[in-house]
Amino acid sequence: MPLTPRIKRSCQIGIAALACFAALAVAGIATSPDAPAAEPAHVPEGLVVASPRVCAALAVYELAVADDFGLRATVASTALNAFRDADRVPDCSPGVARAVSAGFEPRRWQASLDAVDAVINGSFMISPDACVRANAVVPLSTADGDEPANSPVVARSQCVISNLAFVEVTP
């Protein structure tokens, strides 16, 4: 099968993601189970991860802890919308380093990538429209125990999934 530009680009992104994880592992990012979690993850000098696919997958990996494909796809769509609205993808290498150094779960990472890919290629459609337009995710529960029903975000949110509010914020 000939390599089309789209397949080449997908391979380049996948290779870049694998290279990032390999570089992080080689640089000693992975920690042992008895290492203190409070230490910040080390990002190798010069490492920049600004792939929309990888950075959206990181958002999914961090926010969508439930095993729910719809939730993962909605987080992916929201992250991609935020990147589009900002006209750039931020450097997510610190987040990638943090994820890899804190009990990295390969299965969950692959599920995150799968959700991003499904949103990008259109094989999974987000619904309702309020979720489709979202470009920000707001956790409804807080560390101080504030109930989601008391959150001001709930009053204006029309898309809530698994204790996360997906809202449209004007840039």
Secondary structure as GFF3:
##gff-version 3
##sequence-region A 1 171
A	DSSP	alpha_helix	5	26	.	.	.	ID=ss1
A	DSSP	alpha_helix	52	63	.	.	.	ID=ss2
A	DSSP	alpha_helix	69	86	.	.	.	ID=ss3
A	DSSP	alpha_helix	93	101	.	.	.	ID=ss4
A	DSSP	alpha_helix	106	121	.	.	.	ID=ss5
A	DSSP	alpha_helix	129	133	.	.	.	ID=ss6
A	DSSP	beta_strand	136	139	.	.	.	ID=ss7
A	DSSP	three_ten_helix	148	150	.	.	.	ID=ss8
A	DSSP	alpha_helix	152	156	.	.	.	ID=ss9
A	DSSP	beta_strand	160	161	.	.	.	ID=ss10
A	DSSP	beta_strand	164	167	.	.	.	ID=ss11
###
